C-alpha cells in the first residue's frame, strides 16, 4: 500500500516520487518496486 507523504526512489535509475494519495499496491519503475526513502538525520547543535 502506498503511504501518503512518503518519498519513493527507484534503485535502478534514481527517479523519485512523492505519494499524494494512498492506494493499493506500490509504485514501480524500471520493472521493479520503488523503495521508501527514510528521513535523513539532522545533525545536533550541541
PDB file of N, CA, C and O in Angstrom:
ATOM      1  N   UNK A   1       0.835  -1.180   0.000  1.00  0.00           N
ATOM      2  CA  UNK A   1       0.000   0.000   0.000  1.00  0.00           C
ATOM      3  C   UNK A   1       0.881   1.244   0.000  1.00  0.00           C
ATOM      4  O   UNK A   1       1.857   1.309   0.747  1.00  0.00           O
ATOM      5  N   UNK A   2       0.551   2.218  -0.818  1.00  0.00           N
ATOM      6  CA  UNK A   2       1.274   3.484  -0.860  1.00  0.00           C
ATOM      7  C   UNK A   2       0.975   4.291   0.394  1.00  0.00           C
ATOM      8  O   UNK A   2      -0.158   4.295   0.875  1.00  0.00           O
ATOM      9  N   UNK A   3       1.974   4.969   0.923  1.00  0.00           N
ATOM     10  CA  UNK A   3       1.824   5.744   2.144  1.00  0.00           C
ATOM     11  C   UNK A   3       1.840   7.229   1.821  1.00  0.00           C
ATOM     12  O   UNK A   3       2.773   7.720   1.186  1.00  0.00           O
ATOM     13  N   UNK A   4       0.818   7.938   2.250  1.00  0.00           N
ATOM     14  CA  UNK A   4       0.678   9.363   1.990  1.00  0.00           C
ATOM     15  C   UNK A   4       1.851  10.146   2.551  1.00  0.00           C
ATOM     16  O   UNK A   4       2.219   9.968   3.712  1.00  0.00           O
ATOM     17  N   UNK A   5       2.447  11.020   1.729  1.00  0.00           N
ATOM     18  CA  UNK A   5       3.541  11.874   2.162  1.00  0.00           C
ATOM     19  C   UNK A   5       4.916  11.233   2.125  1.00  0.00           C
ATOM     20  O   UNK A   5       5.902  11.889   2.461  1.00  0.00           O
ATOM     21  N   UNK A   6       5.010   9.975   1.728  1.00  0.00           N
ATOM     22  CA  UNK A   6       6.302   9.286   1.684  1.00  0.00           C
ATOM     23  C   UNK A   6       6.944   9.470   0.317  1.00  0.00           C
ATOM     24  O   UNK A   6       6.255   9.570  -0.698  1.00  0.00           O
ATOM     25  N   UNK A   7       8.277   9.512   0.302  1.00  0.00           N
ATOM     26  CA  UNK A   7       9.035   9.580  -0.944  1.00  0.00           C
ATOM     27  C   UNK A   7       9.491   8.179  -1.313  1.00  0.00           C
ATOM     28  O   UNK A   7       9.962   7.419  -0.467  1.00  0.00           O
ATOM     29  N   UNK A   8       9.342   7.853  -2.584  1.00  0.00           N
ATOM     30  CA  UNK A   8       9.769   6.566  -3.101  1.00  0.00           C
ATOM     31  C   UNK A   8      10.885   6.809  -4.103  1.00  0.00           C
ATOM     32  O   UNK A   8      10.861   7.796  -4.839  1.00  0.00           O
ATOM     33  N   UNK A   9      11.875   5.900  -4.134  1.00  0.00           N
ATOM     34  CA  UNK A   9      13.027   6.049  -5.023  1.00  0.00           C
ATOM     35  C   UNK A   9      13.272   4.751  -5.779  1.00  0.00           C
ATOM     36  O   UNK A   9      13.168   3.656  -5.224  1.00  0.00           O
ATOM     37  N   UNK A  10      13.603   4.902  -7.066  1.00  0.00           N
ATOM     38  CA  UNK A  10      13.968   3.754  -7.902  1.00  0.00           C
ATOM     39  C   UNK A  10      15.448   3.464  -7.688  1.00  0.00           C
ATOM     40  O   UNK A  10      16.286   4.352  -7.845  1.00  0.00           O
ATOM     41  N   UNK A  11      15.767   2.235  -7.334  1.00  0.00           N
ATOM     42  CA  UNK A  11      17.151   1.837  -7.093  1.00  0.00           C
ATOM     43  C   UNK A  11      17.950   1.743  -8.395  1.00  0.00           C
ATOM     44  O   UNK A  11      19.180   1.777  -8.363  1.00  0.00           O
ATOM     45  N   UNK A  12      17.268   1.625  -9.537  1.00  0.00           N
ATOM     46  CA  UNK A  12      17.957   1.448 -10.815  1.00  0.00           C
ATOM     47  C   UNK A  12      18.336   2.800 -11.435  1.00  0.00           C
ATOM     48  O   UNK A  12      19.505   3.038 -11.739  1.00  0.00           O
ATOM     49  N   UNK A  13      17.343   3.687 -11.621  1.00  0.00           N
ATOM     50  CA  UNK A  13      17.611   4.938 -12.338  1.00  0.00           C
ATOM     51  C   UNK A  13      17.627   6.174 -11.444  1.00  0.00           C
ATOM     52  O   UNK A  13      18.019   7.248 -11.898  1.00  0.00           O
ATOM     53  N   UNK A  14      17.206   6.046 -10.175  1.00  0.00           N
ATOM     54  CA  UNK A  14      17.251   7.168  -9.248  1.00  0.00           C
ATOM     55  C   UNK A  14      16.032   8.076  -9.273  1.00  0.00           C
ATOM     56  O   UNK A  14      16.021   9.106  -8.599  1.00  0.00           O
ATOM     57  N   UNK A  15      15.010   7.718 -10.033  1.00  0.00           N
ATOM     58  CA  UNK A  15      13.789   8.519 -10.077  1.00  0.00           C
ATOM     59  C   UNK A  15      13.143   8.540  -8.701  1.00  0.00           C
ATOM     60  O   UNK A  15      13.094   7.517  -8.019  1.00  0.00           O
ATOM     61  N   UNK A  16      12.640   9.716  -8.287  1.00  0.00           N
ATOM     62  CA  UNK A  16      11.953   9.849  -7.007  1.00  0.00           C
ATOM     63  C   UNK A  16      10.508  10.259  -7.248  1.00  0.00           C
ATOM     64  O   UNK A  16      10.205  11.003  -8.182  1.00  0.00           O
ATOM     65  N   UNK A  17       9.617   9.760  -6.388  1.00  0.00           N
ATOM     66  CA  UNK A  17       8.199  10.095  -6.478  1.00  0.00           C
ATOM     67  C   UNK A  17       7.669  10.371  -5.079  1.00  0.00           C
ATOM     68  O   UNK A  17       8.047   9.700  -4.119  1.00  0.00           O
ATOM     69  N   UNK A  18       6.795  11.357  -4.969  1.00  0.00           N
ATOM     70  CA  UNK A  18       6.152  11.701  -3.709  1.00  0.00           C
ATOM     71  C   UNK A  18       4.712  11.226  -3.773  1.00  0.00           C
ATOM     72  O   UNK A  18       3.994  11.551  -4.719  1.00  0.00           O
ATOM     73  N   UNK A  19       4.282  10.464  -2.782  1.00  0.00           N
ATOM     74  CA  UNK A  19       2.923   9.928  -2.744  1.00  0.00           C
ATOM     75  C   UNK A  19       1.963  11.008  -2.255  1.00  0.00           C
ATOM     76  O   UNK A  19       2.107  11.520  -1.145  1.00  0.00           O
ATOM     77  N   UNK A  20       0.979  11.351  -3.092  1.00  0.00           N
ATOM     78  CA  UNK A  20      -0.009  12.371  -2.731  1.00  0.00           C
ATOM     79  C   UNK A  20      -1.381  11.774  -2.471  1.00  0.00           C
ATOM     80  O   UNK A  20      -2.284  12.480  -2.022  1.00  0.00           O
ATOM     81  N   UNK A  21      -1.555  10.469  -2.749  1.00  0.00           N
ATOM     82  CA  UNK A  21      -2.809   9.756  -2.475  1.00  0.00           C
ATOM     83  C   UNK A  21      -2.470   8.337  -2.042  1.00  0.00           C
ATOM     84  O   UNK A  21      -1.578   7.705  -2.608  1.00  0.00           O
ATOM     85  N   UNK A  22      -3.181   7.840  -1.043  1.00  0.00           N
ATOM     86  CA  UNK A  22      -2.963   6.459  -0.627  1.00  0.00           C
ATOM     87  C   UNK A  22      -3.685   5.531  -1.594  1.00  0.00           C
ATOM     88  O   UNK A  22      -4.624   5.939  -2.277  1.00  0.00           O
ATOM     89  N   UNK A  23      -3.237   4.285  -1.646  1.00  0.00           N
ATOM     90  CA  UNK A  23      -3.876   3.317  -2.526  1.00  0.00           C
ATOM     91  C   UNK A  23      -3.238   1.957  -2.388  1.00  0.00           C
ATOM     92  O   UNK A  23      -2.240   1.782  -1.688  1.00  0.00           O
ATOM     93  N   UNK A  24      -3.828   1.005  -3.063  1.00  0.00           N
ATOM     94  CA  UNK A  24      -3.315  -0.361  -3.053  1.00  0.00           C
ATOM     95  C   UNK A  24      -2.105  -0.459  -3.968  1.00  0.00           C
ATOM     96  O   UNK A  24      -2.011   0.266  -4.958  1.00  0.00           O
ATOM     97  N   UNK A  25      -1.184  -1.346  -3.643  1.00  0.00           N
ATOM     98  CA  UNK A  25      -0.012  -1.568  -4.467  1.00  0.00           C
ATOM     99  C   UNK A  25       1.138  -0.652  -4.089  1.00  0.00           C
ATOM    100  O   UNK A  25       1.029   0.166  -3.175  1.00  0.00           O
ATOM    101  N   UNK A  26       2.234  -0.803  -4.805  1.00  0.00           N
ATOM    102  CA  UNK A  26       3.410   0.033  -4.587  1.00  0.00           C
ATOM    103  C   UNK A  26       3.828   0.633  -5.919  1.00  0.00           C
ATOM    104  O   UNK A  26       3.583   0.036  -6.968  1.00  0.00           O
ATOM    105  N   UNK A  27       4.456   1.807  -5.896  1.00  0.00           N
ATOM    106  CA  UNK A  27       4.927   2.406  -7.144  1.00  0.00           C
ATOM    107  C   UNK A  27       6.031   1.555  -7.767  1.00  0.00           C
ATOM    108  O   UNK A  27       6.866   0.992  -7.058  1.00  0.00           O
ATOM    109  N   UNK A  28       6.029   1.466  -9.091  1.00  0.00           N
ATOM    110  CA  UNK A  28       7.039   0.696  -9.823  1.00  0.00           C
ATOM    111  C   UNK A  28       7.754   1.586 -10.813  1.00  0.00           C
ATOM    112  O   UNK A  28       7.173   2.523 -11.360  1.00  0.00           O
ATOM    113  N   UNK A  29       9.037   1.282 -11.042  1.00  0.00           N
ATOM    114  CA  UNK A  29       9.854   1.967 -12.034  1.00  0.00           C
ATOM    115  C   UNK A  29      10.900   0.966 -12.506  1.00  0.00           C
ATOM    116  O   UNK A  29      11.408   0.184 -11.702  1.00  0.00           O
ATOM    117  N   UNK A  30      11.223   0.975 -13.766  1.00  0.00           N
ATOM    118  CA  UNK A  30      12.214   0.044 -14.329  1.00  0.00           C
ATOM    119  C   UNK A  30      11.853  -1.405 -14.009  1.00  0.00           C
ATOM    120  O   UNK A  30      12.734  -2.221 -13.740  1.00  0.00           O
ATOM    121  N   UNK A  31      10.565  -1.723 -14.038  1.00  0.00           N
ATOM    122  CA  UNK A  31      10.043  -3.077 -13.776  1.00  0.00           C
ATOM    123  C   UNK A  31      10.385  -3.610 -12.387  1.00  0.00           C
ATOM    124  O   UNK A  31      10.428  -4.824 -12.189  1.00  0.00           O
ATOM    125  N   UNK A  32      10.632  -2.711 -11.414  1.00  0.00           N
ATOM    126  CA  UNK A  32      10.903  -3.103 -10.034  1.00  0.00           C
ATOM    127  C   UNK A  32      10.129  -2.190  -9.097  1.00  0.00           C
ATOM    128  O   UNK A  32       9.892  -1.028  -9.428  1.00  0.00           O
ATOM    129  N   UNK A  33       9.727  -2.700  -7.918  1.00  0.00           N
ATOM    130  CA  UNK A  33       9.059  -1.824  -6.954  1.00  0.00           C
ATOM    131  C   UNK A  33      10.022  -0.771  -6.407  1.00  0.00           C
ATOM    132  O   UNK A  33      11.201  -1.047  -6.185  1.00  0.00           O
ATOM    133  N   UNK A  34       9.506   0.431  -6.196  1.00  0.00           N
ATOM    134  CA  UNK A  34      10.322   1.510  -5.643  1.00  0.00           C
ATOM    135  C   UNK A  34      10.382   1.356  -4.128  1.00  0.00           C
ATOM    136  O   UNK A  34       9.457   0.818  -3.520  1.00  0.00           O
ATOM    137  N   UNK A  35      11.475   1.827  -3.513  1.00  0.00           N
ATOM    138  CA  UNK A  35      11.655   1.698  -2.075  1.00  0.00           C
ATOM    139  C   UNK A  35      11.345   3.026  -1.387  1.00  0.00           C
ATOM    140  O   UNK A  35      11.557   4.096  -1.956  1.00  0.00           O
ATOM    141  N   UNK A  36      10.838   2.941  -0.151  1.00  0.00           N
ATOM    142  CA  UNK A  36      10.528   4.132   0.627  1.00  0.00           C
ATOM    143  C   UNK A  36      11.832   4.727   1.133  1.00  0.00           C
ATOM    144  O   UNK A  36      12.681   4.012   1.664  1.00  0.00           O
ATOM    145  N   UNK A  37      11.990   6.041   0.969  1.00  0.00           N
ATOM    146  CA  UNK A  37      13.178   6.716   1.475  1.00  0.00           C
ATOM    147  C   UNK A  37      12.953   7.080   2.932  1.00  0.00           C
ATOM    148  O   UNK A  37      11.895   7.582   3.310  1.00  0.00           O
ATOM    149  N   UNK A  38      13.961   6.819   3.735  1.00  0.00           N
ATOM    150  CA  UNK A  38      13.906   7.176   5.144  1.00  0.00           C
ATOM    151  C   UNK A  38      14.380   8.615   5.315  1.00  0.00           C
ATOM    152  O   UNK A  38      15.216   9.083   4.542  1.00  0.00           O
ATOM    153  N   UNK A  39      13.857   9.326   6.317  1.00  0.00           N
ATOM    154  CA  UNK A  39      14.311  10.702   6.537  1.00  0.00           C
ATOM    155  C   UNK A  39      15.781  10.727   6.944  1.00  0.00           C
ATOM    156  O   UNK A  39      16.265   9.831   7.636  1.00  0.00           O
ATOM    157  N   UNK A  40      16.478  11.768   6.501  1.00  0.00           N
ATOM    158  CA  UNK A  40      17.880  11.914   6.848  1.00  0.00           C
ATOM    159  C   UNK A  40      17.990  12.486   8.266  1.00  0.00           C
ATOM    160  O   UNK A  40      17.224  13.379   8.627  1.00  0.00           O
ATOM    161  N   UNK A  41      18.926  11.986   9.069  1.00  0.00           N
ATOM    162  CA  UNK A  41      19.081  12.517  10.427  1.00  0.00           C
ATOM    163  C   UNK A  41      19.602  13.962  10.395  1.00  0.00           C
ATOM    164  O   UNK A  41      20.447  14.312   9.571  1.00  0.00           O
ATOM    165  N   UNK A  42      19.092  14.774  11.292  1.00  0.00           N
ATOM    166  CA  UNK A  42      19.524  16.157  11.402  1.00  0.00           C
ATOM    167  C   UNK A  42      20.676  16.208  12.386  1.00  0.00           C
ATOM    168  O   UNK A  42      20.572  15.661  13.484  1.00  0.00           O
ATOM    169  N   UNK A  43      21.782  16.858  12.012  1.00  0.00           N
ATOM    170  CA  UNK A  43      22.906  16.936  12.941  1.00  0.00           C
ATOM    171  C   UNK A  43      22.533  17.753  14.174  1.00  0.00           C
ATOM    172  O   UNK A  43      21.827  18.757  14.078  1.00  0.00           O
ATOM    173  N   UNK A  44      23.008  17.316  15.314  1.00  0.00           N
ATOM    174  CA  UNK A  44      22.697  18.034  16.556  1.00  0.00           C
ATOM    175  C   UNK A  44      23.520  19.305  16.651  1.00  0.00           C
ATOM    176  O   UNK A  44      24.613  19.382  16.090  1.00  0.00           O
ATOM    177  N   UNK A  45      23.014  20.284  17.342  1.00  0.00           N
ATOM    178  CA  UNK A  45      23.727  21.552  17.505  1.00  0.00           C
ATOM    179  C   UNK A  45      24.084  21.754  18.969  1.00  0.00           C
ATOM    180  O   UNK A  45      23.706  22.747  19.591  1.00  0.00           O
ATOM    181  N   UNK A  46      24.820  20.792  19.501  1.00  0.00           N
ATOM    182  CA  UNK A  46      25.209  20.834  20.917  1.00  0.00           C
ATOM    183  C   UNK A  46      26.123  21.974  21.221  1.00  0.00           C
ATOM    184  O   UNK A  46      26.538  22.143  22.367  1.00  0.00           O
TER     185      UNK A  46
END
